Amino acid sequence: MSIEGRQARDARVGRILLWEGRISRSRLIVEYGLSPIRASEWLRDFRASFPEWVTWDSKLKANLATAKAYADAERAAKSSLPSPIDEMLVPYAPDAPGRPLSVSWDFVHTSPRTFSRLNLAITDRQRVKFLYCSMNNPELHERTIEPHSLVRAGRRWHVRGFCLLRQDFRDFVLGRMTKAQLLAEPCTADASADVSWSTVLKVRLVAHPRLSPAQQLVVRNEYFNGASARVESCRAALLNYMVQELMAAADVKRQVPPDYQLAVENTEECRQWLFMT
């Protein structure tokens, strides 16, 4: 096998390791349709290439990512020089039930270590704690949550889960958290009780009514394939991210063209889930 072929194969293994936090033969078999012998070869070769990146966990029967793996990944992400690690730094988010969901493009740096801790917590139903800051509370403070979903909405990755401090389901931005740590305590909150997450809205988008008829036609042709409106399904918890990303007006009297070319027509149905600022 050529050096390039070996590096490409190692990148496929390393990407799962970094972003899911562990890698096993069975995981490679499922993901890439490998035979057991072939999957073992991939793992053996990866361990030879990155001997300090994995440690064996006999209970889980999996290779766990080490602190050295994440330190090397963070160093590669900050470097302007090309590295074999570069291909591993794209967030790995399989589109399947219960897996992280990507609904837009990457914009900001996401720590693979943070992502993998949350992914493991969701998979293994464990609590996770981290340091967090927000616009409302910019000072670093500790939060402990019981996460149930990872989602990229708009520019950023978010984790949705039950916050023990607030005693409610909340969203947290991955780029604002540090020092994520898995806890031994199991999750006790029922994800089905997260009403904002389980509620799916039918959001009706139209050309902004304050556009001229000719301008509205331009918008309809661009966004709706000529139709008068477009209806999109959206979890209530993600509605504000969707509206912000599309720059759709929720209040057509205050949010006007040219800044807003789209508008949410059924605002009354969506009102309780919208931040009407």
URWO-V11833 format. One record per run of one state. SS is the DSSP state (alpha for helix, beta for strand, coil for the rest). FROM is the first residue (numbers start at 1). LEN is the number of residues. If there is no record, write none. Layout:
BEGIN
<<SS;FROM;LEN> <SS;FROM;LEN>>
END
This chain:
BEGIN
<<coil;1;2> <alpha;3;18> <coil;21;1> <beta;22;2> <coil;24;1> <alpha;25;8> <coil;33;3> <alpha;36;14> <coil;50;4> <beta;54;4> <coil;58;4> <beta;62;4> <coil;66;1> <alpha;67;12> <coil;79;7> <alpha;86;3> <coil;89;12> <beta;101;2> <coil;103;9> <alpha;112;13> <coil;125;1> <beta;126;7> <coil;133;8> <beta;141;13> <coil;154;2> <beta;156;8> <coil;164;4> <beta;168;6> <alpha;174;3> <beta;177;10> <coil;187;4> <alpha;191;3> <coil;194;1> <alpha;195;4> <coil;199;1> <beta;200;8> <coil;208;5> <alpha;213;11> <coil;224;5> <beta;229;7> <alpha;236;11> <coil;247;1> <beta;248;2> <coil;250;12> <beta;262;3> <coil;265;2> <alpha;267;7> <coil;274;4>>
END
